[in-house]
């Protein structure tokens, strides 16, 4: 008979199985480099679906239900229901696999939620053939350290979030070759967005849908929700080989933050497709096809590094409409809103197919954008070319390379070699002798106080995303050790 031992830690209660040395190593707290188990006591252990449902229905506030490792076939029409259950903000009801990745659910559905709150689902592998839904009737649901490798069905979205205060953390989404997104954020009503969703430390990889639309890793809204303020934070996520759509992070809502993410070897970039007032800060986009593309108003694009991009680094969108508005016809809401009052500062664009480029295909030019103290280095395309614009401010940009300067005013740039050096992570950066050091022409401290590595910008900032400093870097391009179910 297996013997179970409870081990209490300062962070809560962690469980180790001592049936064998292998089992103990697999699930012990931080054993073998695995993350600590979420949740706290009292613990309930279950090894079949009927017992799991009973444990959920009778769970006390703050309880943890541990599902024994194995594969569980969820019967058609009989999913695991979480209806009106939950904990509170500091004592979630936690349902966790015995070991991270040790429990696989098969069948059309797994967990089905209704009016649940303060629930954490952790450590499972989901292979279902229907979308994993978090409906608007729910609140404060956390999906943590799971693997989503759903049936590769045309049009199937993996996870759809409509619940406020949702946290999507340390998951791995992968293995899709058909139309459909990995993670969507929407809301309960047609124009609503879920509020205060946080998406962090997830690994999105290997989406091979060959179409040119509809395979986004993250879609933050849809066009009818463009003016809804979501206040979502998308940070510290890793994207690799995400080739299902030109938009790896597609923003179609307002007032969001996209920061500290790494997109590598992917078709997709970061696109502000609809909405206003989103901040794109300190992201790495490396060795891919697309950079950052912007529509809508009052966005801030700061401290980003884009290197080895086949297409343009930053695209400033023209529009077929000037400003979306409440109550406009749906036929108008889907159209592109010209990019107005965008602030593009302290970014580094290196080896790109075009630097800071303006669209020309749509009739309405962008207005009143500020493009200041960026570093643009390339031998391809044009370094700064915005043929259609009104009221732009260009200042302090450093341009270099065989590419043409473009059409920015002569007062808006200096052509000088910034003396870039590529570091061990493949990121080009300035050194102490670079003319970019202490060369910023404006004070940006009102919008940013550090660089892409997290080093403080002291005094006059260096041009581009990096600040030369002896201070310790607290951020770097992400790898698979930093994101996904087994990251610390």
N, C-alpha and C positions, 0 to 999 in steps of 0.2 A: 504494500500500500504506500502511496506517495505521502510524504510528510511535508506539511506547509509551515513555513516559519515567517512570522511578521517581524519586520525590522523598522523601527521608528527612527526618523531622521528629523533634524531641525526644520527642514522645509516641509515636513508632513510625514506621511507614512509611505514607505516604499516596500515592495514585496519581493522576496526571493524564494524560489522553489528549490528545495534541497533534495528532490527525488534523485538527482544525479549531479555530478560535477558539471556536466554540459548544461543542464537546465538551470542550475544556479548561476552559471556564468551568463546565460542568455538573458535573464530577467533581473539580475541584481542591480542596485542603484549605481548607475554610471559604470557598471561592469562592462568590460571589453569595449569601452568607449561609447556605449549606448547611452542615450539620454535617460534621465531619471523618470520614473513612472509619474504621470500626473495623478491628481486626486488625493484624497485622504479618507480615513476610516469613518464609519464602519465599512469593512470590505464584505462583499458578497461574491462568491466564486460560482460560475455557471459553466456548464459544458454542453448544453443543448439549447435550442431556440425557445422552447417552452419555458425553461427555467429563466432564460434571459428576459422574456416578456413579463414573467411574474415578478422578477427582481425590479424591473423598471416600474411596474404598476404599484409596488409596495415600498419603493425606495424612500428613505428619510432624507431630509435636507443635508446636502454635503456628502452623501454616500458615494462610494466607488464600487462599481460592478466590474469584475475582472472576468473576461471571456477566455476560457482555456484555448490554447493554440490548436489550430486545426482548420479544416475547410467546412463551412456550413452552407448547405443548400437551402435558400429561402424559398418556401413554396409559392407558387403562383397565387396571387390574391391574398396572401397572408404575410405581409411584411412585418417588420419589427416596429411597433407603433410607440411613439412618444407623444402622448396626447395630454396636454395640461399638466405636464410634470416639469420638475426642475429644482434648482437650488436658489441661492441668492448670489449677489455680486462677488462675495469672497468665499463662498462655499458651493461651488458648482456640483450638480449631479454629474459624475464622471463615469463614462462607459469606455473601458480600455481593453485592448488586447493584452494577453499574458506577456507577450514580448512584441516589440515594435515590428510590424510586418508579419507577425506569427498567425494571424487570423485572416482568412479569406472568406468573403461572402460571395456566393454565386447565386444566380437566379435573376429575375427581372428587376427586383427591388431589394433594398436592404432596410435602412431606417426610413420611416415616414413620420414627419413632424406635423403637429397641429397644436398651436397655443402653448408650445414648450418654451422654457426660458432658463437661462443660466445652466446650460448643458454642454459638456465637453465630450466629443467623440474622438478617440485617440488610438492610433497604432494599427488600424485595419487596412486590408487590401480590398478595394471595391472593384468588382468586375461586371456590374449590373448592366442591363440593356435598356434602362430608362434613366432619365436625368435625376441626379441627387438634388432634391429640392429643399430649400429653407424658406418657407412661405412667410408672408408679411404678418401672419398671426403670431409668429415667434419673435423672440428677442434674446440677444446675448448668447448665441450659439457659437461654440468654438470647434472648428475642425482642425485637429492637430496631429501631425506625424502620420498621416494616412497616405496610401498610394491609390491614385485613381487611374486605373487602366481599363476603362469601360469598353463594352462591346463596340467594335469599330463600325458603327451603323451610320449611314448617310444622314446628316442633319441632326444627329444626337449631340446635345450639349452635355458636358460632364457634370458640372455643378452650377446651379442657378440660385443666387442669393437674393431674397426680397426682405429679409429680416434685419431690423435695426441692430446696431452694436455687434454685428457678426465679426468673428476673428477667423481668418484663414491663415494658418501658420505651419511651417515646416512640412508641407505636403509635397508629393511628387505627382505631377500630371504628365502623362506621356503615352505614346503608342497609338496615335490617331492618324489615319491616312485619308479620311473622308471629311466632307463638309460638317462643320459644327465647331463650337468653341470649347475651350477647357473650362473657363470660369467666367460667368456673367453676373453682373450686379444690376438689379433693376429695383422695382418697388411694387407696392400693392395696387395702386391705381395707375391708369395709363400714363400719367405725367409725373408720377412720384419716383423718387429714388430712396432706397434704403439708406439710412443715416449712419454715419460714423463707422463704416466698415473698415477694418484694418487687414491688409493682405501683406504678410511679411515672411521672409526666409523660406519661400516656396521654390521648388525647382520645376520649371516648365521645359519640356524637351520633346524633340522628335515628333513634330506634327508635319506630316508630309503631304497633306492635301494639295493637289496641283493647281487648284483654282486660284483666282486672284482676289477673292473676297469670301469671307465667311468662315475663316479658320483661325480666328484670333486666340492667343493664349488667355488674355484678359480683355473683356469688353465691359467698360465701366459706363453703363447706360446705353440707351438707344435714342434715336433722334427725337421722338416725342417728349423725352425726359431732359432735353438739352438744358433747359433753364432751371431745372431742379438742382438745388445745392445739396450735394451728397456728403461733402466733408470726409471723403474717403482718403485713406493713406495707403499708398502702394510703395513698399520700401524693402530693400535688402532681398529682392527676388533675383534668381538666376534663370536666364532664358538661353537655351542652347538648341541649335538646329530647329528653330521654330519657323517653318517654311510654309505654313498653311495660309498666310495672309501677309500683305505688306505692313500690317499693323500688329506688332507684338503686344503693345499696350494701346488699346483704342479707347479714348476718352470721349464720351458723348453725354456729359453732364457737367455741372459747374462746381467750382470751389473745392477742388481736389489737390492732393499733393502726391507727386510721383518722384521719389528720391532714392538714391543709393542703390539702384538696381544695375545689374550687368546683363547686357544682351550680346551674345557672342555667336558668330558663325550662323547667322539667321537672316532670312528674308525680311522679317518684321523689324520695324522701328517703333518710335513713340509718336503717336498721332493724336493731336487735339482736334478731333473731327467735328464735334459740336460742343457748345457750352462756353462759359466765360470763367476767368479768374482762377485758372489752374496754374500750379507752380511745378516746373520741371527742373529738378535740382540734383547735381552731383551724380549723374548716371554715366556709366561706361557703355558705349555701343561700339563693339569691336569686330572687325573683319566680317561685315555683313553687307546687306544690299541697300537698306534704307536707314535714314537718320531720324531727324525730328521734323514733323510737318505740322503746321499751325493754322487753324481757323478760329474765329471768334475773337473775343475782346479781353484785354487787360490781363494777359498771361505773363508770367515771369519765367524766362529760360536762363538759368545761371549755373556756372561751374560744371558743365557737362564736357566729357571727352568723347569725341567721335573719331575713330581712326580705322583706316582700311575699309572705307565704305564705297561700294561700287557706284551708288547714286549720290545725290546731293546731301550735304551734311545737315543744313537747316533750310527748310522750304517755308517761305512766307506766303500764305494762300491768298489768292484773289477770290472774289465771291460772285455768286449770282443773286445774293441778297445782302443788304446792309443791316445787320442786327436782327436776330430773331426776337419775337415778342409774344407775350402771353395771348393766347387765343388765335394765333395765326393759323391758316389752313394747313392741314398735314402735308399738302403738296408743296408748301413753302418751307415748312420746318425741315424737310429732308435736304434742302439745298445748302450749299456752302456759304457760310457767313464770312465776308472779308475780314482779314486779321487786322484789328485796330488796337492801337496803344499797347503793343507788345514790347516788352523790355528784354532784349537779348544781350547779355553782358557776361564777360569773364568765362567764355567757353573756348575750348581748344578743338579745332577741326583740322585733322592731319590726314593726308593721303585720301582725299575724298574726290568723288566724280564731279563735284561742284561744291563751292563753299556755302555762302549764305545767298540763297537763290530765291527770286520771286517768280511766282506763277504768272502766266500770261493768257491762259486759255479762257478764263472767265472775265466778264466785263468790268467788275467793280474792284478797283485797286485798294490795297491796304493803306490805312491812314496812321500817321503820328506814331510810328514805331521808333524805338530808341535802340541803336545797335552800336555798342560802345565797348572798347577794351577787350575785344575778342582776338584770338590767335588763329589765323587761317593759313595753312601751309599745304600746297599740293602742286603737282605737275600736270593735273588734268582739269579740263573744264575751265570755269571762271571762278575766281576767289570770292567775288561779291558782285552779284548781278541781279538787280531788281528793276526791270524796265518800267513797271507800272507801280507808282507809289505817290503819296502825297504827305508832306509834312514830316519826312523822316529826319532823324538826328543820327549822324554818323560821326564818331570821334574815337581816337585812340586805338584803333584796330591795327594789328601788325599782320602784314601779308608777306608771304614768301613762297618761292617755287616758280616753276616754269609756266604755270597756269596764268592766264590773263588776269589783270587786276579786276576787270569788270567795269561797272558804271558808277561806283560810289564816288563822292566828291574827293578831290585831292586833299582837302583838309580833314578827311575822315579816316586817314590811315597813314602808316609809315611802312615803306617797303624795306625790310631789314631781316637778315638771317637771325632767327631766334635761338640758334644753336641747340636744337633738340637732341636729346639722347633717349633711346628706347630702353626702358628698364627691364628687369627679369620677367615681369608680368606682361610684356609686350606693349606697354603704354609709353608713348612719346611724352617727354616732359622737359622743361627748361632746367638749366643748371645755374649755378651762382653767377657765372659770367655772361648770362644772356642779357641782351638789351631789353627784354621783357620785364626784368626785375625792377620793381618800384617805378613802373612806367604808366600805370593807369592814369587816365586824364580826369576821372570823376571819382567822387567818394561814394562807394557802394555800400557803406556800412548800414544804411537804413534797410537794405534788403538782404544782406548776407555778411556774415562775420568770419567765415572760415573758407577753406578751399575744398576741392573734391576729396582730399585725403583726411579732412577734419582738422587740418592745421589752421590756427588763427591767422587771419590777415591783419597785420599790425602796420599802422602808418599807411603810406601809399601802397596800394595793392599791386601785385605783379599782374601783367596782362595774361589772360588765359585762365584755365581752370586750376593751375597749380601755383602755390606760393612757396618759394624757396625758403626753407626754414630748417633748423636743427631739431625742431619739436617732433615728438613721436607721432606718426601717422596712425589714426584710429579707424581708417577705412581704406579699402583696397578693392580692386576688381574681385568679384566673388568667384569661387570655384565650387565643385560639388561637395567639398568639405564644409562649406559655409551654409548650405541650403538643403532642404529636403528632410526626410524623416529621421535620419541619423546624425544630423548636424547638432553640435552642442548648444 
